């Protein structure tokens, strides 16, 4: 049970820390003690209510559940296209996993996975590919196994 003295000290608690506004990559993400530099296992998420027009670049894994119009470059990292995502994008990434819809060319150094309800309308260039039963794909596929061995700067 609270005493009168405890309730009086509550309003005098330390003010919240002020700092720079959160970056767009952290929107929809729970706060974490990670630094802003890329660390192994770091990732970002763009929620389903977000709509972005422009170029997205990054040095961490990214999951998109919203709408994006513009190129996406995550060299050496994974892009996950969520089931509610709609991307009208040219994509460059280490690995791409598609649960939603992509309209545009996909260039992945390692692999592309188009899941059961996923859709890609555009050309795919990768070292390895997987297209599950029920997925939709319209375009050309270029498979070059040497891509996964190439070092990307």
HELIX and SHEET records of a PDB file:
HELIX    1   1 UNK A    4  UNK A   10  1                                   7    
HELIX    2   2 UNK A   24  UNK A   26  5                                   3    
HELIX    3   3 UNK A  145  UNK A  149  5                                   5    
SHEET    1   A 4 UNK A  43  UNK A  46  0                                        
SHEET    2   A 4 UNK A  61  UNK A  64  1                                        
SHEET    3   A 4 UNK A  72  UNK A  81  1                                        
SHEET    4   A 4 UNK A  56  UNK A  57  1                                        
SHEET    1   B 7 UNK A  43  UNK A  46  0                                        
SHEET    2   B 7 UNK A  61  UNK A  64  1                                        
SHEET    3   B 7 UNK A  72  UNK A  81  1                                        
SHEET    4   B 7 UNK A  91  UNK A  98  1                                        
SHEET    5   B 7 UNK A 106  UNK A 114  1                                        
SHEET    6   B 7 UNK A 124  UNK A 126  1                                        
SHEET    7   B 7 UNK A 141  UNK A 143  1                                        
SHEET    1   C 6 UNK A  43  UNK A  46  0                                        
SHEET    2   C 6 UNK A  61  UNK A  64  1                                        
SHEET    3   C 6 UNK A  72  UNK A  81  1                                        
SHEET    4   C 6 UNK A  91  UNK A  98  1                                        
SHEET    5   C 6 UNK A 106  UNK A 114  1                                        
SHEET    6   C 6 UNK A 128  UNK A 131  1                                        
SHEET    1   D 6 UNK A  51  UNK A  53  0                                        
SHEET    2   D 6 UNK A  67  UNK A  69  1                                        
SHEET    3   D 6 UNK A  86  UNK A  88  1                                        
SHEET    4   D 6 UNK A 101  UNK A 103  1                                        
SHEET    5   D 6 UNK A 119  UNK A 121  1                                        
SHEET    6   D 6 UNK A 136  UNK A 138  1                                        
END                                                                             
